[in-house]
């Protein structure tokens, strides 16, 4: 009996120790949780002096580089795979591949890069922002954090560890303002302290021929099946911002990883050799008023499943990466740059546009619409949430 009591006491002490340890860790991580403001001014690393955008065609590339760890041979545990990162030699190869791509295409005016690490275990603590700035010495650089966690405890036996990551815009012009806009976070505690804090990066550029501005938005919206409601909040919050800027007469361009398909996705046919994935969330057909453009490739995918290594013709692929432009922006060319998912689970997307000074805003009706933009967005969001329920 005494032995039993002794064993019971030891067991209780062990349980108490585990409880106190876990509670202490949760308290520590809660205190250290990254809590950015709704809108925050960002620091610009400026290598250039060109401050105004002229009327020549402007070129854009959007690319989720997957922290240079999700190359064609990689699978990822969040998507049903088993791995967190490749070996260091492979990650260096991917870094070199992205670096070469950027440096060989340094004539592009704007690079919108997502999932770029600045100090993360998963990418061997390489400062990718600093490294890729060297590939584009003629571009300004602005980084917005969207993932800042001291220790991600999953997978249990091979945890991801520290992650400091975000989105970066490299530009051949110097913006007048750069700001980080926080998306709402709906994860409950304690899950929220280990999850991303999503945002979009907004930059304003002065025009040489107009008092209006070019507004460029870089975004990476929520992924994974349990983020459907959060993705709705992000989509409609962004809609409100886009319309409000256009109603001021500005030129608006938003690009990045939407983690949603385009409205016309179901009728698209990929070129032979790509397995088209279906049944994914889509941007609603009535998301934007008439005249706005959702700019994407109609034949090539931008993203692949990462539950296994990439097999051409077998691995499901889809379109998550594209641009949205306001009616006063004319599209000259757009398409996927097919890299065969060599260095990332996403493909870079190219677009060339021309700003159209003949189409301006400012009528009374348009100003009235600007005032009602937020109300309209909230109303649509409420409808969507009610439908989900």
N, C-alpha and C positions, 0 to 999 in steps of 0.2 A: 504493500500500500504506500509506504514511504517513497519507494522508487517511482511509483506511478505519479505521486504528487510532485516529486522532483522533476520528472520529465514534463509534466504539465506546466510547471513554473517556467522551465527553460523554453518550452514552446510558446508560452505567453510572452516571455521576454523577447523572443525572436520576432514574433508578430508585432509587438510594440515597437521594436527597433525598426522594422521594415516600414511600419506606418509613419513613424516620426521622420524617417529618412525621405520617404516619398513626399510627405507633407512639406518638409523643408525644401526639397528640390522644387516642388510646385510653387511654393512661396517665392523662392529665389527667381525662377523663370518668369513668374508673374510680375515681379518688381522690375525685371529687366526686359519685359515685353516691349517690342517696338511699337510705339503709338504715335504715328505721324499726324500732323494737323490736317484738317480738311483740304486746305490749300497752303502749299509751302513754296517759298521762293528757292530756286535751285542755283547752285554755283556753276558758272560756265567756264570751262577750260578753253580759252580762246586763242587759236593760233593764227587768226586772220584779221584783216581790217575791213573786209567788204561788208558793209552794214546794210546796204539796200539791195533789194531784189529788182532786177530790170525785167523787161518784157520778153526776154528770150525764152524758148522752151525750158522747162524745169524737169529734171529727172529724179526719180525716187527708186530706192530698193528697200524692201522690207524683208527681214529675215530673222526668224527665231533660230538661234544657233545652238540651242539645247545645251548650254554651258560647255560646248565642245566635247560632251561626253556621250552623246546619243547618236553615234555614227551608225553606218549600215549594218555592222556586226553586233550591235548592242541591243539588249533587252532591258526593260526598266520595271522595277518592282511595283510602282504605283499603277502601272498599266497591265499587270498580270504576269510580268516577267519576274526575274529573281535578282537582278544585279542593280547596283547603285552607280557604279562608275567603271570605266574601262581601266586597264593598266596604264601606268604613267606614260609609257612609250606611245601607246595609241592615242592618249589624250594630246600629247605633244604633236602627233601627226595631224590631228584634227585642228589644233591651234594653228599650225603652219598652213593648213588648207584654207581656213577662213582668212588668215592674214594675207595669203597670196591673192585670194579672191578680191578682198578689199583694195589692196594696193594696185592690182591690175585694172580695177574699175574706179580709180580715184577721180575720174572726170564726172562721176555721178554727183549731183548736187546735194541729195539728202539720203542718208542711210538710217533707217529705223530698225534698230537691233533689239531683239527681245531675248530674255534668259541669258544674260551675260553676267558672269561672276566677277566679283572683285576680291573676295576672300572667302573661299568655301573649300571644305574638305573634299567634296565630290569632284572638284577640279584641281586638286593638289595645291590649293591656295594661290593659284596664279591670278595676278591682277589683269584680267582680260581687257578691262576698260583702258588701262594704261598701254597695254600691248597693242591693241588695235588702233589706238590714237597714233601710234608710230607708223602704222600702215597708211594713215590718212593725215599727213602733216599739214595739208592745206585745208583742213576742216576744223571747225569748232566742235567741242564735245560736251555733252550734257548727260549726266547719269541720274536716274531716279530709282531709289530703292523700292522694291516690292516684296522682298523676302529677306528678313533679318532675324535669324533665330540662332541663339548660342549653341543649341544642341537639339537636333531632330532625332528622337530615339528610335525611329524605324528605319529599316527592319531591325527587329530585336537583336539578332545575332550579328548584324553588320550595319550598325546605325549610320545614317547619313551624316550626323554630326553637325558642325557649324556651317551655316549657309548665309552668305551676304551676296545678294544678287539683285538684278533689276533690269531696267530697260535703258537704252542709250540712243541718243540721236546725234549723228555726225552730220554736220552741215557745212557746205561751202560758203555760207553766209553767216554773219554774226547776228543772232537774234536780239531784239530789243528787250525781250522778257522771256524767262523760262520758269515754268511753274509745275509743281507736282499736285495733281488733283486726286485725292483719296476716294476710292470706291467704298461703299458701305461694307462692313464685315458682319456676317450673320452667324459665324461659328460660335458655339457656346463654350464657356470655360469648362475644362482646361484646354480643349482642343485648339482654341483660337491662339494660344500662346506659341503653338508650334506650326501654325499655318501662314500662308502668304498674306500680306497686306496689299491687295491689288490697287493699281492706280493707272492714270494715264499722264503722259508727259506732254505738256502744251508749250509751244514756243510761238512767239509773235515776231514777224519780220516786217520791217518798213519797206515800202515800195518807192522806187525812184520817180514814178510817174503819177502817183495817186496818194491822197491822205489815208486811204484805207490800208488794211494790213493783210498779209498772208499768215493764216493760222495753221500750224502743222501739229498734228497730234499723233503720238506714238503710243500704242496700247498693247496690253496683253491681258485679255479677259479670262475669267475663271474656267477651269477645266474640270473633268471628272463628273461622274453621274450624280454625286450628292450636292452639286453646286448649282442646280437648275434655278432655284429661286434667286440666289446671289447673282447669277448671270443675267437674270431679268432686270434686277436693280441696276447693274452696270450698263446694260444696253439702253435703258430708257434715261438714265442719268446722262449718258453720252449724247443721246438724241437731243435732249434739251440744250446741251451746250452747243452742239453743231448748229442747230437752228437759230439759237440766239446770236451766234457770231455772224451767221449769214445775214440775218436781219439788220445787223449794223452796217452791212455793205462789204464785209470782209470776204476774202477768198479762203475756203476751208478745205483742208485735206487731212483725213484721218487714215492711218494704216497700221497694220500689225497683225497679231495673232488673235483672232476673234473667238476661237474655240467654238465656232458655229459655222454652219454652211450658209452659202448665199441663197437668196429666195428662190432662184431658178435652178438650184442644184439638182433636183430630181430629173430634170429634162436634159441634163448634160451627159455627154458620152466621151469618156476618156479615150485617148489613142490606144491602140492594141498594146498589151503588155502591162497595163496598170489595172489592178483589181479595184473597182469602185465600191467603196463602203456606203451603205445606206442606213436609214433610220436614225440619223443624228439630228440634234436641234438645229433650227434654221433661223436666220434673221427674218422677221415677218415681212410679208410682201408690202404691207402698208407702213413699214417702219419710217419711211421718209416721204415727203411730198413729191409731187411730179417735178421733174427737172434735175433731181439729185442723181448721182451716178454711183452704182456699186461696181467697182472696176476689178475684174478678175479674169484669169485664163479660163477658157471653156473646154480645153482639151487635156490639160495636164494637172495632176494633183499637187498640193503643196505640203501634205502631211501624211505620214504613214503610222500604222499601229506599231507599238513598241513592246508588245508582249513576247515577241520573238525577234531574232535577227531578220533583216530585210531579205525577202526573196522576191525578185522581180516577177510580176505576174501572179504571185500568190498572196503576198502580204496586202491586206486591205489598205486602201489609200483614200484620201478625201481632200477637200478644199477648206482650209481654216484661215488662210492668210490672203488678205485682199485690202483694197483701198475704198474709201468713200469720199466723194468730192462734191462740192456745192455746185449749183447750176452755172455759176460764172467761171467755172474751170472747164476748159475743153480738153478732152482726152485724145492724144495723138497715137499712143501705142501702149500696150500692156501685155504682160505674159509672164509665165513661170520660166525661170532659168533652170533648166533640167540638169541637176548635179548628181542624179541617181541616188540621192540621200547619202552621199559619200561621207559627209562630215557632221550631219545633223539629221534628226527625224523630220525636219522641215526643209523645204526648198525656197530659195530666194525668189521674190516677186518683183518685177520691174514695171515701172510706169513712166511715161513721158507726157507732160501736160503743157498747156499754154493758158495763162491767165487772160480772161476775156474782159477788157475794160469797158466794152459796150453794154454789158449787162450789169446794172447797178441796182441797189435797193434804196429804200428811203421813203416810199409812199406811205400815206397815212394807214392804209390797209395793212401794209407790211409791218409797220411799227406796232399796230394793234396785235398782229399775230405774234410779234416778239414778246409782248407782255403775257400772252396766253400760252406761250410755249411750255413753261413749266407745269401749268395746270393740266395741259393736254397730256404731257408725258406721265404725270402722276396718275391721271385717269386711266390711261392705257395700261400702266403697270398694275393698277388695282384690278382691272378686268382680267389681265393675264394671271394674277395670283388667285383670283376667284375661280378661274378655269382650272388651275392646277389642283385646287382643293376638291 
